[in-house]
Structure formats: structure tokens, C-alpha cells
């Protein structure tokens, strides 16, 4: 091979070497994660902010023209979690980056000790403000989630209210005469029956019809039981 051609090939290799070993820029990974989290945190019950963990500047990830962020299966943009980032080209890479999502908002605690079975009124609630992501799951963030409902357990003053310790009042009571509304495509039929159990709005309840048949339907706020076909 002529020495001039060898020299050209050598120079070409020198020029291409940095491209072949180019590392993924950490700032681009961070930007993709931040854009992703801005979308994912919209609609959360409070003011969301987030911090993205360190990404090694000396990583061994090949530079990628198409990066995508995603949440791992079962993940959510809440508290301390991880966001996945992957290169979408064939043979691409995938990594997880730690993030912390804070959601500053209002929540409710008990204003006084409350007994099990007690119906909650507005005066029984007190507002607090903090990072909702650091609080128990299901924390009550709106008065309407608690007022009129009863407690499954007794509580102390200042206790954080959670939806799982609240029970909606029954709209249908056991033994009550109820109107059964059967709905289907192009038809609606009403009949009378008797509820076999208590049920809150949206709960499934069994009803015995005048003919003795037992059917299941969904309790509605007006005391009717809706059966869909």
C-alpha cells in the first residue's frame, strides 16, 4: 500500500476516533428527565418541584440522537424514585436516574379527638401545609373528601386524615325498599325491590325483587339501584 494512502487512512482514523468514543452528554439526559417530569407532575394536588440526581460525566454511554425518559413499571412521579432513560436507536442503552419529586400542598388533620363511627363536619378539620410526597398514601387534600363521612377508627387531635379510614354514608340501607333501574342499549326498565345490605354511592349491592329474584346493581345517591346490561 502506498505510503501516501497509509497516511490518509491514519489521519482519517484519528479524526473518527473521538466520534466512535463520544460519551453521552449528562446535561442532555438531565434535560430530557426534567421535561418528562414537568408533564408527569401536571395535575398533582399541589405545587410540584423536582431535583435530578447526578449523572456521571465520565459515563460509558454512547452519544445518542434519540433519548426517551420513562417511569419503570409501578413507578410514579412522587417522592424519592427513579426515572428510566433509554437510547431509542438499535443497540441503544438504558439507565435509571434517581430523582426527588416534592409536592407542596394543603392537607387535613383532625381538629379534635374523634370517635369511631363519628360523622365528620367542617369544624372537625384543620388545614396544614407540607410536602404531600412525604405523607402517608391517600392523605385527604380536599374537605369534600372527608365531610359527611364516618371514621373507621378513633383519632387523636392533629392526626392526619387518610381516605382509607373514612367510610361514605350509605345511600341504600339493608331492608330498604329501593327502585331498580335496568339499563341497556335502547331500553330502560324500572322495578321495585328490597336491599339486602347497606351500600354507599357507587358500591355494588344485592337486591331482591318482588318475584323473589336476587340481582346485583350499583347504588346511586338518590337511593336507586342501577343494573346495566
C-alpha positions as CSV (number, residue, x, y, z in Angstrom):
1,X,0.0,0.0,0.0
2,X,1.5,3.4,-1.0
3,X,2.7,5.4,2.0
4,X,0.6,8.3,1.0
5,X,-2.6,6.2,1.2
6,X,-1.5,4.8,4.6
7,X,-1.0,8.3,5.8
8,X,-4.5,9.3,4.7
9,X,-6.1,6.3,6.3
10,X,-4.2,7.0,9.6
11,X,-5.4,10.6,9.6
12,X,-9.0,9.5,8.9
13,X,-8.8,7.1,11.8
14,X,-7.5,9.8,14.1
15,X,-10.4,12.1,13.1
16,X,-13.1,9.4,13.5
17,X,-11.8,8.1,16.8
18,X,-13.3,10.8,19.0
19,X,-16.7,10.2,17.3
20,X,-16.6,6.5,17.9
21,X,-15.9,7.0,21.6
22,X,-18.1,10.1,22.2
23,X,-19.9,9.9,25.5
24,X,-23.5,10.9,26.1
25,X,-23.7,14.4,27.5
26,X,-25.1,14.3,31.0
27,X,-26.8,17.7,30.5
28,X,-28.9,16.3,27.7
29,X,-30.0,13.4,29.9
30,X,-31.0,15.8,32.7
31,X,-32.9,18.0,30.3
32,X,-34.9,15.0,28.9
33,X,-35.8,13.9,32.5
34,X,-36.8,17.4,33.6
35,X,-39.1,17.8,30.5
36,X,-40.6,14.4,31.3
37,X,-41.3,15.2,34.9
38,X,-42.9,18.6,34.0
39,X,-45.5,16.6,32.1
40,X,-45.9,13.8,34.6
41,X,-46.4,16.2,37.6
42,X,-49.2,18.2,36.0
43,X,-52.5,17.9,37.8
44,X,-50.9,16.7,41.1
45,X,-52.7,18.1,44.2
46,X,-50.1,20.8,45.0
47,X,-47.1,22.7,43.6
48,X,-44.6,20.2,42.3
49,X,-40.9,20.6,42.1
50,X,-38.1,18.1,41.4
51,X,-34.4,17.5,41.6
52,X,-32.5,15.2,39.3
53,X,-29.6,13.1,40.7
54,X,-26.0,13.2,39.5
55,X,-25.2,11.7,36.1
56,X,-21.5,10.6,35.7
57,X,-19.8,12.9,33.3
58,X,-17.3,10.1,32.6
59,X,-20.1,7.6,31.7
60,X,-19.5,4.9,29.1
61,X,-22.8,5.6,27.3
62,X,-22.5,6.2,23.6
63,X,-23.8,9.6,22.4
64,X,-27.4,9.1,21.3
65,X,-29.6,11.2,19.0
66,X,-32.9,10.0,20.4
67,X,-33.3,9.8,24.1
68,X,-36.5,8.9,25.9
69,X,-37.4,9.1,29.6
70,X,-40.0,6.8,31.2
71,X,-41.2,5.6,34.6
72,X,-40.4,2.0,35.5
73,X,-43.3,-0.4,35.9
74,X,-45.3,0.5,39.0
75,X,-43.4,3.8,39.4
76,X,-44.9,7.2,39.8
77,X,-43.5,10.8,40.0
78,X,-43.8,11.1,43.7
79,X,-41.2,11.4,46.5
80,X,-37.8,9.6,46.0
81,X,-38.0,7.5,42.9
82,X,-36.1,6.6,39.7
83,X,-36.7,7.7,36.1
84,X,-35.6,5.4,33.3
85,X,-33.7,6.9,30.3
86,X,-33.1,4.9,27.2
87,X,-31.5,5.4,23.8
88,X,-34.1,4.6,21.2
89,X,-31.7,3.6,18.4
90,X,-30.9,-0.1,17.7
91,X,-28.4,-1.5,20.2
92,X,-29.0,1.5,22.4
93,X,-28.5,1.7,26.2
94,X,-30.8,2.2,29.2
95,X,-30.1,3.6,32.7
96,X,-32.0,4.7,35.8
97,X,-31.5,8.1,37.4
98,X,-32.6,8.9,40.9
99,X,-35.0,11.9,41.3
100,X,-36.9,13.5,44.1
101,X,-40.3,15.0,43.5
102,X,-41.8,17.3,46.1
103,X,-45.5,18.3,46.0
104,X,-46.2,21.2,48.4
105,X,-49.9,21.5,49.1
106,X,-52.6,21.6,51.7
107,X,-53.9,18.5,53.6
108,X,-56.2,18.0,56.5
109,X,-55.8,16.7,60.1
110,X,-58.3,16.3,62.9
111,X,-59.0,19.5,64.9
112,X,-60.1,17.5,67.9
113,X,-60.3,13.8,69.1
114,X,-62.9,12.0,67.1
115,X,-64.6,8.7,67.9
116,X,-65.0,5.7,65.6
117,X,-68.3,5.9,63.7
118,X,-68.5,9.7,64.1
119,X,-69.6,11.7,61.1
120,X,-67.1,14.4,60.2
121,X,-68.2,18.1,60.0
122,X,-66.2,21.1,58.8
123,X,-65.3,22.1,62.3
124,X,-63.6,18.7,62.9
125,X,-61.0,19.5,60.3
126,X,-57.8,21.7,60.4
127,X,-55.7,22.7,57.4
128,X,-51.9,22.0,57.2
129,X,-49.4,22.6,54.5
130,X,-46.4,20.5,53.6
131,X,-44.8,18.1,51.2
132,X,-47.6,15.6,50.3
133,X,-45.0,13.2,48.9
134,X,-43.7,12.7,52.4
135,X,-47.1,11.9,53.9
136,X,-49.0,8.6,54.0
137,X,-50.7,7.5,50.9
138,X,-54.3,8.6,50.5
139,X,-54.0,11.8,52.6
140,X,-57.1,13.9,52.5
141,X,-56.4,17.1,50.4
142,X,-59.9,18.4,50.0
143,X,-62.7,19.0,52.6
144,X,-65.2,17.2,50.3
145,X,-63.2,14.0,50.7
146,X,-64.0,13.9,54.4
147,X,-67.1,15.9,55.3
148,X,-70.2,13.8,55.8
149,X,-68.1,10.5,56.0
150,X,-67.6,8.5,59.2
151,X,-64.4,7.2,60.7
152,X,-63.4,3.5,60.8
153,X,-61.2,4.2,63.8
154,X,-60.9,6.7,66.6
155,X,-58.4,9.5,66.1
156,X,-56.4,11.9,68.2
157,X,-56.3,15.7,67.7
158,X,-53.9,16.6,64.9
159,X,-54.0,13.2,63.3
160,X,-53.5,13.1,59.5
161,X,-56.7,12.1,57.8
162,X,-56.5,9.4,55.1
163,X,-59.2,8.2,52.8
164,X,-58.8,4.6,53.9
165,X,-60.0,5.4,57.4
166,X,-63.1,7.1,56.1
167,X,-66.4,5.5,55.1
168,X,-69.1,7.1,52.9
169,X,-72.6,7.2,54.4
170,X,-74.9,4.6,52.9
171,X,-77.3,5.8,50.3
172,X,-79.1,2.4,50.4
173,X,-79.8,0.6,53.7
174,X,-80.5,-3.1,54.4
175,X,-84.2,-3.8,54.2
176,X,-85.0,-0.5,52.5
177,X,-87.4,-0.6,49.6
178,X,-85.5,0.6,46.5
179,X,-86.2,1.4,42.9
180,X,-84.3,-0.8,40.5
181,X,-83.4,0.8,37.2
182,X,-82.3,-1.7,34.5
183,X,-80.5,-0.1,31.5
184,X,-79.3,-1.5,28.2
185,X,-78.8,-0.5,24.7
186,X,-82.0,1.3,23.6
187,X,-84.1,0.4,26.8
188,X,-84.6,1.3,30.4
189,X,-87.0,-0.6,32.8
190,X,-87.8,0.3,36.4
191,X,-89.0,-2.1,39.1
192,X,-89.2,-2.3,42.9
193,X,-87.1,-4.4,45.2
194,X,-85.6,-4.6,48.7
195,X,-81.9,-4.0,49.5
196,X,-80.1,-6.9,51.2
197,X,-77.3,-4.8,52.6
198,X,-76.1,-1.3,53.2
199,X,-74.2,0.4,50.3
200,X,-72.6,3.8,49.7
201,X,-72.7,5.6,46.4
202,X,-71.0,3.6,43.7
203,X,-70.9,0.3,45.7
204,X,-72.4,-2.9,44.4
205,X,-75.4,-4.1,46.4
206,X,-77.7,-7.1,46.1
207,X,-81.5,-6.5,45.8
208,X,-84.4,-9.0,46.0
209,X,-87.2,-8.3,43.5
210,X,-90.9,-8.7,44.1
211,X,-90.7,-12.0,42.3
212,X,-88.0,-13.3,44.7
213,X,-85.1,-13.0,42.3
214,X,-81.8,-11.7,43.7
215,X,-79.8,-9.3,41.4
216,X,-76.8,-7.1,41.9
217,X,-76.6,-3.4,41.0
218,X,-74.8,-0.2,41.8
219,X,-76.2,2.1,44.5
220,X,-76.8,5.7,43.4
221,X,-77.1,8.9,45.5
222,X,-80.8,9.1,45.0
223,X,-81.3,5.7,46.6
224,X,-81.9,3.8,43.3
225,X,-80.0,0.7,42.3
226,X,-78.7,0.7,38.7
227,X,-78.4,-2.6,36.8
228,X,-76.6,-2.4,33.4
229,X,-76.8,-4.9,30.6
